[in-house]
């Protein structure tokens, strides 16, 4: 429970309250463009950052107090939200400020079981489980694939200890850690997690990454218990980008692919961008054409195969519902997947958003396998890997 006598709450305390579905109202006072792009799920937004910061007594007059629970005020770094908290308390409204603001919240996470094949018990239609770990403050999605007590972690983006604790609580052993590509919008935790877990780290075959790893080429297989992850080379977002197709043998043969982990190549309603860290416009066009061909490979998978990307453009709710869709559903939603190659390339290049902040530095660190002690400033902000 949130202590109503405290003036501040940590990001972990707020995360725990939201996981437990405690009655709490999150009041985001940042500028509207920032709160629209990057926010806490379910938060109320009032663009009063400047008014609160200049001590305007009426800044929060429009805010109606909730019937239940305290208010948690949120700003960028937790300073102006303290002023907002004080204003609300003067009105008799129980309030606390989020320590560190959205800078600290960027590390918050929640989890949800993924179902495939129409099941409702949190498992695939074979003998494997998939757990989706969502970095809600950043929109990052990572996965634990488990079979016969063995686990593989795909695109780890939260603190390595999170995966270790999840595995320990469930008596799983992490044996493999995989990235789908060299990430540009978040720091990969793959190398560190593999070291802590005593697991192998697997990456798509390339010469960018400087630390030791097991390279995966098209068709290569990583075995996880009784299940397999088959590498599907899908260049475009980056030249080395790959997807991993899960084949979880069913109780009754024949087995069939049940899910595909698509990284930043294919999202649930759109596709990845082809330009991050590209050297020139001509290289971006080349990547766009490669991406088109890669998407055709993904479209050819069985219609019921579940698509599991590594990012979401929206804050990830604390609802326990996995973000996923079948190949058939994604093809129906994503307009770009219905275009011919030339139109696809032209449309894609016309819609590329601004790059994520610090992406060149993040790429450099991911290629070196280095993880700063405090990644908050480097990773703060929304991800921008998708083309709308």
RABELDA-V543685 format. One record per residue. N is the residue number from 0. NEAR is the number of other ideal C-beta (glycine too) atoms within 10 Angstrom. D_FIRST is the distance of its C-alpha to the first C-alpha in Angstrom with 2 decimals. Layout:
N/NEAR/D_FIRST ; N/NEAR/D_FIRST
This chain:
0/11/0.00 ; 1/18/3.79 ; 2/11/6.28 ; 3/10/8.91 ; 4/6/11.61 ; 5/13/11.55 ; 6/13/14.12 ; 7/17/13.21 ; 8/23/10.75 ; 9/15/12.39 ; 10/23/13.52 ; 11/14/12.11 ; 12/18/8.47 ; 13/23/9.33 ; 14/20/11.24 ; 15/15/8.73 ; 16/20/6.65 ; 17/21/10.25 ; 18/14/11.39 ; 19/10/9.10 ; 20/10/10.32 ; 21/14/7.37 ; 22/11/9.43 ; 23/20/9.89 ; 24/20/13.39 ; 25/20/14.74 ; 26/26/17.88 ; 27/28/20.43 ; 28/28/23.19 ; 29/23/25.48 ; 30/15/29.04 ; 31/12/29.52 ; 32/9/31.38 ; 33/18/28.69 ; 34/21/25.76 ; 35/13/28.05 ; 36/15/28.77 ; 37/21/25.49 ; 38/22/22.05 ; 39/25/18.49 ; 40/17/18.66 ; 41/13/18.26 ; 42/15/18.28 ; 43/17/20.38 ; 44/18/23.25 ; 45/19/25.18 ; 46/15/27.95 ; 47/24/27.67 ; 48/22/27.34 ; 49/12/30.78 ; 50/19/30.48 ; 51/22/27.27 ; 52/15/28.81 ; 53/10/31.89 ; 54/10/30.01 ; 55/13/31.21 ; 56/9/29.76 ; 57/9/29.88 ; 58/20/28.22 ; 59/24/25.17 ; 60/11/27.04 ; 61/8/27.02 ; 62/21/23.25 ; 63/9/22.21 ; 64/13/18.84 ; 65/15/16.62 ; 66/7/16.60 ; 67/8/12.89 ; 68/15/9.78 ; 69/24/10.19 ; 70/24/12.80 ; 71/25/12.77 ; 72/31/16.42 ; 73/29/18.24 ; 74/28/21.76 ; 75/17/23.86 ; 76/16/22.95 ; 77/22/20.36 ; 78/12/22.98 ; 79/23/23.86 ; 80/29/20.28 ; 81/19/19.86 ; 82/21/22.74 ; 83/27/21.23 ; 84/26/18.02 ; 85/15/20.44 ; 86/24/22.48 ; 87/21/19.71 ; 88/14/18.67 ; 89/11/22.37 ; 90/11/22.31 ; 91/8/19.61 ; 92/18/16.99 ; 93/15/13.47 ; 94/25/13.34 ; 95/25/12.54 ; 96/26/14.87 ; 97/28/14.63 ; 98/21/16.34 ; 99/21/19.50 ; 100/24/19.34 ; 101/26/20.81 ; 102/20/22.62 ; 103/20/19.55 ; 104/27/18.16 ; 105/25/21.53 ; 106/23/20.50 ; 107/25/17.46 ; 108/20/18.25 ; 109/19/17.71 ; 110/18/20.22 ; 111/21/22.30 ; 112/16/25.26 ; 113/25/28.61 ; 114/20/31.14 ; 115/23/34.88 ; 116/16/37.91 ; 117/7/36.24 ; 118/14/34.09 ; 119/7/30.72 ; 120/7/29.46 ; 121/14/28.21 ; 122/19/31.52 ; 123/25/34.71 ; 124/19/37.89 ; 125/24/39.10 ; 126/17/37.73 ; 127/28/35.17 ; 128/22/31.48 ; 129/27/30.01 ; 130/22/26.44 ; 131/20/25.73 ; 132/23/23.42 ; 133/25/22.66 ; 134/25/22.14 ; 135/25/20.65 ; 136/28/21.07 ; 137/27/24.74 ; 138/26/25.75 ; 139/25/26.92 ; 140/26/27.28 ; 141/28/28.13 ; 142/24/28.94 ; 143/23/29.22 ; 144/29/32.30 ; 145/27/32.64 ; 146/22/35.68 ; 147/13/36.73 ; 148/12/33.84 ; 149/20/34.88 ; 150/27/32.81 ; 151/27/33.82 ; 152/31/31.48 ; 153/26/32.77 ; 154/27/32.12 ; 155/30/29.24 ; 156/27/27.43 ; 157/23/24.07 ; 158/17/23.78 ; 159/21/26.10 ; 160/12/23.57 ; 161/20/21.58 ; 162/24/24.73 ; 163/16/25.51 ; 164/11/22.21 ; 165/18/22.51 ; 166/20/26.08 ; 167/11/25.46 ; 168/8/22.85 ; 169/13/25.50 ; 170/7/28.52 ; 171/21/30.01 ; 172/15/32.39 ; 173/26/32.50 ; 174/19/36.24 ; 175/21/36.60 ; 176/29/34.99 ; 177/30/36.53 ; 178/29/36.51 ; 179/27/38.28 ; 180/28/39.71 ; 181/21/39.43 ; 182/27/36.44 ; 183/25/36.73 ; 184/25/33.35 ; 185/27/31.02 ; 186/20/31.65 ; 187/26/32.41 ; 188/24/30.62 ; 189/29/33.39 ; 190/23/35.45 ; 191/19/32.67 ; 192/24/31.00 ; 193/24/34.44 ; 194/14/35.20 ; 195/15/32.02 ; 196/20/32.47 ; 197/9/36.23 ; 198/20/36.81 ; 199/16/39.45 ; 200/24/38.77 ; 201/23/40.67 ; 202/24/41.52 ; 203/29/44.05 ; 204/15/47.44 ; 205/17/48.04 ; 206/8/49.15 ; 207/16/46.39 ; 208/21/43.96 ; 209/10/45.27 ; 210/14/43.37 ; 211/9/44.46 ; 212/21/43.34 ; 213/13/44.87 ; 214/14/46.31 ; 215/25/46.11 ; 216/10/48.93 ; 217/13/49.39 ; 218/9/49.46 ; 219/18/48.02 ; 220/13/45.73 ; 221/20/42.71 ; 222/13/42.25 ; 223/23/38.82 ; 224/20/39.36 ; 225/15/41.47 ; 226/25/40.50 ; 227/20/42.01 ; 228/27/41.07 ; 229/17/44.23 ; 230/22/44.60 ; 231/24/45.70 ; 232/19/47.00 ; 233/30/45.88 ; 234/20/46.96 ; 235/25/46.34 ; 236/28/42.95 ; 237/28/44.22 ; 238/18/47.45 ; 239/21/45.79 ; 240/27/43.06 ; 241/28/42.80 ; 242/26/40.93 ; 243/28/40.26 ; 244/20/41.25 ; 245/28/39.59 ; 246/19/42.05 ; 247/28/40.27 ; 248/18/43.12 ; 249/15/42.76 ; 250/8/43.50 ; 251/7/46.67 ; 252/7/48.60 ; 253/6/49.29 ; 254/17/46.09 ; 255/15/45.24 ; 256/20/42.92 ; 257/27/39.49 ; 258/30/37.63 ; 259/25/38.47 ; 260/27/36.28 ; 261/30/37.71 ; 262/29/36.14 ; 263/26/37.03 ; 264/29/40.24 ; 265/30/39.08 ; 266/25/35.91 ; 267/19/35.02 ; 268/17/37.04 ; 269/20/38.90 ; 270/31/40.28 ; 271/29/39.87 ; 272/27/41.58 ; 273/27/44.72 ; 274/21/44.93 ; 275/25/42.37 ; 276/16/44.36 ; 277/17/47.55 ; 278/7/50.63 ; 279/9/52.34 ; 280/10/52.54 ; 281/9/54.95 ; 282/14/52.51 ; 283/18/49.82 ; 284/17/52.32 ; 285/17/53.11 ; 286/26/49.47 ; 287/24/49.18 ; 288/17/52.15 ; 289/19/50.72 ; 290/27/47.42 ; 291/22/49.39 ; 292/12/51.09 ; 293/25/47.86 ; 294/22/46.27 ; 295/12/49.33 ; 296/14/48.65 ; 297/22/45.10 ; 298/16/46.42 ; 299/8/48.83 ; 300/19/46.17 ; 301/13/45.85 ; 302/11/44.34 ; 303/17/41.54 ; 304/21/40.38 ; 305/25/36.72 ; 306/25/36.28 ; 307/29/33.34 ; 308/27/33.42 ; 309/28/31.57 ; 310/26/30.31 ; 311/19/28.92 ; 312/17/29.74 ; 313/13/26.60 ; 314/21/22.87 ; 315/25/21.76 ; 316/15/19.34 ; 317/21/16.41 ; 318/12/18.54 ; 319/13/19.97 ; 320/12/23.42 ; 321/22/25.79 ; 322/20/27.84 ; 323/20/31.37 ; 324/19/34.70 ; 325/17/38.08 ; 326/22/41.07 ; 327/15/42.61 ; 328/16/39.65 ; 329/25/39.36 ; 330/17/43.12 ; 331/13/42.94 ; 332/13/40.20 ; 333/20/41.46 ; 334/12/44.45 ; 335/19/45.53 ; 336/20/46.15 ; 337/11/48.88 ; 338/15/50.95 ; 339/8/54.10 ; 340/12/54.03 ; 341/10/55.62 ; 342/12/53.50 ; 343/19/50.36 ; 344/20/51.17 ; 345/13/52.05 ; 346/14/48.97 ; 347/26/46.64 ; 348/17/48.12 ; 349/8/47.96 ; 350/14/44.22 ; 351/16/42.92 ; 352/14/40.00 ; 353/6/39.54 ; 354/16/38.66 ; 355/20/35.18 ; 356/15/34.79 ; 357/18/36.02 ; 358/18/37.26 ; 359/11/40.40 ; 360/13/38.60 ; 361/23/36.11 ; 362/18/39.12 ; 363/13/40.83 ; 364/18/37.96 ; 365/22/37.59 ; 366/17/41.32 ; 367/13/41.17 ; 368/19/38.15 ; 369/14/36.42 ; 370/17/32.67 ; 371/12/31.76 ; 372/4/29.27 ; 373/7/27.30 ; 374/17/27.89 ; 375/17/25.66 ; 376/13/28.50 ; 377/16/30.90 ; 378/23/28.82 ; 379/21/27.10 ; 380/19/27.97 ; 381/22/28.53 ; 382/24/30.85 ; 383/22/34.29 ; 384/28/36.01 ; 385/22/36.87 ; 386/22/39.78 ; 387/13/39.01
